[in-house]
Amino acid sequence: MAAPPTQPPAQRKVIHVDMDAFYASVEQRDDPSLKGRPVAVGGSRARGVVAAASYEARAFGVRSAMPSVTAIRKCPDLVFVPPRFDVYREVSDRIRAIFADYTDLIEPLSLDEAYLDVTEDIRGLGTAAAIAEEIRARIKADTGLTASAGVSYNKFIAKLASDQNKPDGICIITPKRGAAFVQSLPVKRFHGVGPVTAQKMERLGILTGADLYGMTLAFLQAHFGSYADYLYGAARGIDHRPVRVNRAAKSVGAERTFETNLTTAEDLRAALHRVADAAWVRIERHGTRGRTVTLKLRHADFRTITRARSSQAPVTDKAAFLAAGLDLLIAQLPVPGGVRLLGLTLSGIMGEDDEVQPSLL
């Protein structure tokens, strides 16, 4: 007897919830004197990095991962406040408890964003849009903070949609609109397309989703390797990845490409401080701890090396993370030709699974 035909999977209903300027908004909520003022969470010292910026600061061009000295030049009235990750984690736990009232299929990406698969409407609200609206209302009532949401039929488009009407907005993209929506956007907004990849795409004449759609799979494979299949599907509004419960990053970190190659030990140490600051913000945001620190160094001739150091006990603070990175860097000095990229990551994550968390500055 012939096997019955395989039924196609049911259309998913996915919500991506993203808190609005989360860290900065928590600080403005808890200190009324900061409301309406440009606020940066992070260190104001010369080697500091902006971990998060309020919308008032963003109006001046201040962005996360930006060196603090650059942020101050853009916004002289910028108010710096030190991060309070214990508070952010407590608020995040309250938000996730709200999510759990609507689905068991929750994939946190960080303290301030998550995917929810609400294909099964366990509260009988009728639509994914209605679920998203009720979640946003409950978050505001319970925490005093606003969240934006993207509602769609896959993770890729839901994440794009959540950014469409920020802050405190919602965007719903139906399957009929998916491909056209993606093709209307610049590729630099695509999740996983960092500045380096965006620049490469621009050199290839790919600026928008429509440009990407016009490229053959063979062309993308030639230029982007194994990443090509994802890009080819994304340009068509296709993403079959499920919402993964209890997803953990295999490694978390940051890297930075420099406009001018760095040659002196002093400049390289200063740059590694900034990279470590940016990386540690991500590590705290993911709530991860690991045992291995890896330095990535790309020379002026594009030769790339990685060096790692592991410890028996997990790295639990930024000072230890930076110290390990500096030791690895010093062992590579001098670099007469100069360095064009530095990266620092933490791996050997406790309770890790098999998905790498990408992070490009």
C-alpha positions in Angstrom: 0.0 0.0 0.0 1.3 3.4 -1.0 2.1 5.8 1.9 -0.3 8.6 2.3 0.9 11.9 0.9 2.8 14.1 3.3 0.7 17.1 4.5 2.4 20.5 4.3 3.0 22.1 7.7 0.4 24.4 9.0 1.0 28.1 8.5 2.8 29.4 11.5 1.8 32.5 13.4 4.9 34.2 14.9 5.2 37.3 17.0 8.5 39.1 17.6 8.3 41.3 20.7 11.0 43.9 21.0 11.2 46.3 24.0 11.7 49.9 23.0 15.2 51.2 24.0 14.9 48.8 26.9 17.9 49.6 29.1 17.6 53.4 28.6 13.8 53.2 29.1 14.2 51.4 32.4 16.6 54.1 33.6 14.2 56.9 32.6 11.3 55.0 34.3 13.2 54.7 37.6 14.7 58.2 37.5 12.0 60.8 36.5 14.8 63.5 36.0 15.9 61.5 33.0 12.6 61.6 31.2 12.8 63.6 27.9 16.6 63.8 28.1 19.1 62.1 25.9 20.4 59.1 27.9 23.1 56.5 27.2 23.6 53.4 29.3 27.3 52.7 29.5 30.6 54.2 30.5 31.5 57.8 29.8 35.2 57.3 30.0 37.5 57.6 27.0 37.4 53.8 26.4 33.7 53.4 27.2 31.0 52.1 24.8 27.3 52.9 24.6 25.3 49.9 25.6 21.9 51.5 24.8 20.6 54.9 23.9 17.2 56.5 24.5 15.2 57.7 21.6 16.1 61.3 22.5 19.8 60.3 22.2 19.2 58.5 18.9 17.8 61.6 17.4 21.4 62.9 17.6 22.8 59.8 15.9 23.9 58.0 19.1 23.7 54.3 18.8 24.6 51.2 20.8 28.1 49.9 20.4 29.3 53.4 19.6 32.4 54.6 21.5 31.4 57.0 24.2 33.7 59.8 23.0 31.9 59.7 19.6 28.5 59.8 21.3 29.5 62.8 23.3 30.6 64.6 20.2 27.3 63.9 18.5 25.3 64.9 21.6 27.2 67.1 24.1 24.2 67.0 26.6 24.2 63.2 26.6 23.6 61.8 30.1 25.5 58.6 30.9 24.2 56.1 33.5 25.9 52.9 34.5 24.1 49.7 33.4 22.1 47.8 36.1 21.8 44.3 34.6 20.3 42.8 37.7 17.3 45.2 37.3 17.1 44.6 33.6 17.0 40.8 34.2 14.3 41.2 36.8 12.1 43.2 34.4 12.8 40.8 31.6 11.6 37.9 33.8 8.3 39.7 34.4 7.9 40.2 30.7 8.6 36.5 29.9 6.0 35.5 32.5 3.5 37.5 30.5 4.6 35.6 27.3 4.0 32.3 29.0 0.4 33.1 29.4 -0.1 32.9 25.7 2.3 30.1 24.5 4.9 27.6 25.6 6.9 28.2 22.4 9.1 31.1 23.4 12.5 31.8 22.0 14.3 34.6 23.9 17.0 36.3 21.8 18.1 38.5 24.7 16.7 40.2 27.7 14.7 42.6 25.6 13.3 40.6 22.7 11.8 37.2 21.9 10.0 35.2 19.3 6.6 33.6 20.2 4.9 30.9 18.2 1.1 31.5 18.7 -0.2 29.2 16.0 -2.2 27.6 18.8 -4.5 30.3 20.2 -4.7 28.9 23.7 -6.6 32.0 25.1 -9.1 32.2 22.2 -8.3 35.7 21.2 -8.9 34.9 17.5 -5.8 36.3 15.8 -2.1 36.7 16.3 -2.5 40.4 16.0 -5.0 40.4 18.9 -2.5 38.3 21.0 0.3 40.8 20.3 -1.8 43.8 21.2 -2.9 42.2 24.5 0.7 41.3 25.3 1.9 44.8 24.6 -0.9 46.3 26.8 0.0 44.0 29.7 3.7 44.8 29.4 2.9 48.5 29.7 0.6 48.1 32.6 2.9 45.8 34.5 6.3 47.4 33.9 5.5 51.0 32.7 7.5 50.2 29.5 6.5 50.0 25.9 7.1 47.2 23.5 6.9 47.0 19.7 5.7 43.8 17.9 5.9 42.3 14.5 3.3 39.7 13.6 3.8 37.4 10.6 4.1 33.8 9.3 7.8 33.3 10.0 10.6 34.6 12.2 12.5 36.5 9.6 9.6 38.7 8.7 8.2 39.1 12.2 11.6 40.5 13.3 11.7 42.9 10.4 8.1 44.0 11.2 8.7 44.7 14.8 11.1 47.4 13.8 8.8 49.0 11.3 6.6 51.1 13.6 8.9 51.7 16.6 8.5 52.9 19.3 5.3 51.5 20.8 4.0 50.1 17.5 2.8 47.0 15.8 3.2 45.8 12.2 1.3 42.9 10.7 2.6 41.2 7.5 0.4 38.5 6.0 1.7 35.7 3.8 0.3 37.6 0.7 2.4 40.6 1.6 5.5 38.9 2.8 7.7 38.9 -0.3 6.8 42.4 -1.4 7.5 43.7 2.2 10.9 42.1 2.2 11.8 43.4 -1.2 10.9 47.0 -0.3 13.5 47.1 2.5 17.2 47.8 2.5 19.2 44.6 3.0 21.1 46.2 5.8 18.0 45.8 7.9 18.0 42.0 7.4 18.7 40.0 10.5 22.2 38.5 10.1 23.4 41.1 7.6 26.0 43.2 9.5 27.9 46.2 8.2 30.6 44.1 6.6 28.2 41.9 4.7 26.1 45.0 3.8 29.2 46.6 2.3 30.0 43.5 0.3 26.4 43.4 -1.0 26.6 47.1 -2.0 29.8 46.4 -4.0 27.8 43.7 -5.8 24.9 46.0 -6.5 22.6 44.6 -3.8 21.0 47.4 -1.9 17.4 46.3 -1.4 15.5 43.1 -1.0 14.4 43.5 -4.6 18.0 43.6 -5.7 18.7 40.4 -3.7 15.6 38.7 -5.2 17.1 39.4 -8.7 20.2 37.3 -7.9 20.4 33.7 -8.8 21.1 31.1 -6.1 24.4 30.2 -8.0 25.5 33.9 -7.8 24.8 34.1 -4.1 26.5 30.8 -3.4 29.6 32.0 -5.3 29.8 35.2 -3.1 28.3 34.1 0.2 28.9 30.4 0.5 26.6 28.5 2.9 24.8 31.7 3.7 23.3 31.9 0.2 20.4 29.5 0.9 19.2 31.7 3.7 19.5 34.9 1.7 17.8 33.4 -1.4 14.8 32.3 0.8 14.7 35.6 2.7 14.4 37.6 -0.5 11.3 35.6 -1.2 9.8 35.9 2.3 10.7 32.3 3.0 12.0 31.2 6.4 11.2 27.7 7.7 13.1 28.0 11.0 10.9 27.0 14.0 10.6 29.0 17.2 13.2 27.2 19.4 12.4 26.9 23.0 15.4 27.3 25.4 17.7 28.3 22.6 21.2 29.1 23.9 24.0 30.9 22.1 27.1 28.8 21.4 29.3 31.9 21.5 28.6 35.5 22.2 31.0 38.4 21.4 31.7 41.4 19.2 34.2 42.4 16.6 35.1 45.7 14.9 36.6 46.5 11.6 38.7 49.7 11.6 38.8 52.3 8.9 42.5 52.7 9.3 44.8 49.8 10.3 46.0 49.9 13.9 49.7 49.4 14.4 50.7 50.5 17.9 50.3 48.5 21.0 48.5 51.4 22.7 45.9 51.8 19.9 45.3 48.0 19.8 44.8 47.8 23.6 42.4 50.8 23.5 40.5 49.2 20.6 40.2 45.9 22.5 38.8 47.6 25.5 36.0 49.0 23.4 35.4 45.6 21.7 35.3 43.9 25.1 32.8 46.5 26.4 30.5 45.9 23.5 30.9 42.1 23.8 30.2 42.1 27.5 27.0 44.0 27.0 25.8 41.2 24.7 27.0 38.6 27.1 25.0 40.2 30.0 22.0 40.6 27.7 22.1 36.9 26.9 22.7 36.1 30.6 25.4 33.6 29.6 28.6 32.5 31.2 31.4 30.6 29.5 34.9 29.3 30.0 36.7 30.1 26.8 37.8 33.6 25.6 38.8 33.8 21.9 40.6 36.7 20.2 40.1 37.2 16.5 42.7 39.3 14.7 42.8 40.2 11.0 46.0 41.6 9.6 46.3 44.3 7.0 46.9 41.6 4.3 43.6 39.9 5.4 45.3 37.0 7.1 43.1 36.1 10.0 44.1 34.3 13.2 42.2 33.2 16.3 43.7 32.5 19.6 41.8 31.1 22.6 42.3 30.6 26.3 40.1 28.3 28.5 39.7 28.2 32.2 38.2 25.6 34.5 35.9 28.1 36.1 33.5 30.2 34.0 34.4 33.9 33.2 32.0 35.8 35.4 33.0 39.5 35.0 34.2 41.9 32.3 37.5 42.5 34.0 38.5 38.8 33.7 37.1 38.7 30.1 39.2 41.7 29.1 42.3 40.5 30.9 42.2 37.2 29.0 41.7 39.1 25.8 44.6 41.4 26.5 46.9 38.5 27.3 46.0 36.9 24.0 46.6 40.2 22.1 49.9 41.0 23.7 51.2 37.6 22.7 50.7 38.6 19.0 52.6 41.9 19.3 54.2 43.6 17.4 52.1 43.7 14.2 54.2 45.9 11.9 51.7 45.7 9.0 48.8 46.7 11.2 45.5 45.2 12.2 42.2 45.8 10.4 39.8 43.9 12.7 39.7 42.8 16.3 37.1 40.5 17.8 36.6 38.9 21.3 34.1 36.2 22.1 33.1 34.0 25.1 32.3 30.4 24.4 32.0 27.1 26.2 28.6 28.5 27.3 26.9 26.8 30.2 24.0 24.7 28.8 24.8 25.6 25.2 23.1 24.0 22.2 24.3 24.0 18.6 23.3 27.4 17.3 25.9 30.2 17.1 24.8 33.7 18.0 26.3 36.0 15.3 27.4 39.5 16.4 29.0 42.0 14.0 29.6 45.6 14.8 
